[in-house]
Amino acid sequence: MADDQAALAAPLAPFGGQLPPAPAWFEAAVAQTPERSALAVEGANIELLTWGRVGKPGLLFLHGNGAHADWWSFIAPFFANDWRVAAISWSGMGGSDWRSAYSAELFATEIFAAVEAAGLEAGGVKPMVVGHSFGGFPTLYCAARHPERLRGAIMVDSSIQPPEKRWKGPPPRSGLGNRVYPTLEEALARFRLAPPQPCENLYIADFIARRSLKEVEGGWTWKFDPELWHNFRMPDLGLLLPEIACPAALMWGERSNLMHAETLDYMVEQMPAHVRRLAIPDADHHVMIDQPLAFVAGLRGLLAGWA
């Protein structure tokens, strides 16, 4: 039991800063490095990663809370032959600038700014948007409030609880800041997935952990803004579910702790009947880490059905 708890709290600690062994498919995927740029959105520079040729149909990946665009760097290359693919880091996360205030409409503005900057509509069709966890909330917002601008919207393990159990978001950490670790090895040893879950593919955890950190005076620290939730506004997500007005789908990890039967029943009941549903077997909340190739196959199937 103690070993299990240690693996949840510090899965990379046993490697002492060394790279875990990775399979050939992963090495080949991350070798297809994205073009990296930044776009200015409402006074903040937003990190943008792109793959594939401009003029192909557009596909935009959106990461979860505290994460960054490189969470998609081992997934996006599987779509780059057929799509113009992009991923952003939300303001306050990854390599993007921090803001004094955040909102659903502001994140929607970042989405459509990325669509334009990446040329996701250059092929003459509207883009597909895929959002994991928190990233599914702005995706839902756009599917309800800006459906005419999307070809399709996919939420991946984006949990919206019934009203009596509605998640209010992480508590603010005002004044605490992010801890600074003296060495990269020590920082990597502190990386863990949130919410806590087992991780069998530690080569993926290591890949995203290294790109979650930045070097600062005195060592290394996390890139995300610890004050993001202190001044954050988003409408009642449950009220947005019935308003989905573009082709949409809900994907989730079949053993995700955030997508219990009660939650799924509530979401399905609230969403329009046309919203497709797809569970990924043997996956927890972080579906693309737990079952990356099954996630790619499932997403390819959804996209092919819409095409």
Secondary structure as GFF3:
##gff-version 3
##sequence-region A 1 307
A	DSSP	alpha_helix	2	9	.	.	.	ID=ss1
A	DSSP	three_ten_helix	13	15	.	.	.	ID=ss2
A	DSSP	alpha_helix	24	31	.	.	.	ID=ss3
A	DSSP	beta_strand	35	41	.	.	.	ID=ss4
A	DSSP	beta_strand	44	51	.	.	.	ID=ss5
A	DSSP	beta_strand	58	62	.	.	.	ID=ss6
A	DSSP	three_ten_helix	69	72	.	.	.	ID=ss7
A	DSSP	three_ten_helix	76	79	.	.	.	ID=ss8
A	DSSP	beta_strand	84	88	.	.	.	ID=ss9
A	DSSP	beta_strand	102	103	.	.	.	ID=ss10
A	DSSP	alpha_helix	104	117	.	.	.	ID=ss11
A	DSSP	beta_strand	128	132	.	.	.	ID=ss12
A	DSSP	three_ten_helix	133	135	.	.	.	ID=ss13
A	DSSP	alpha_helix	136	145	.	.	.	ID=ss14
A	DSSP	three_ten_helix	147	149	.	.	.	ID=ss15
A	DSSP	beta_strand	152	156	.	.	.	ID=ss16
A	DSSP	three_ten_helix	163	165	.	.	.	ID=ss17
A	DSSP	alpha_helix	184	190	.	.	.	ID=ss18
A	DSSP	alpha_helix	202	210	.	.	.	ID=ss19
A	DSSP	beta_strand	213	216	.	.	.	ID=ss20
A	DSSP	beta_strand	219	222	.	.	.	ID=ss21
A	DSSP	three_ten_helix	228	231	.	.	.	ID=ss22
A	DSSP	beta_strand	232	233	.	.	.	ID=ss23
A	DSSP	alpha_helix	237	240	.	.	.	ID=ss24
A	DSSP	three_ten_helix	241	243	.	.	.	ID=ss25
A	DSSP	beta_strand	248	253	.	.	.	ID=ss26
A	DSSP	alpha_helix	261	270	.	.	.	ID=ss27
A	DSSP	beta_strand	276	280	.	.	.	ID=ss28
A	DSSP	alpha_helix	287	290	.	.	.	ID=ss29
A	DSSP	alpha_helix	292	306	.	.	.	ID=ss30
###
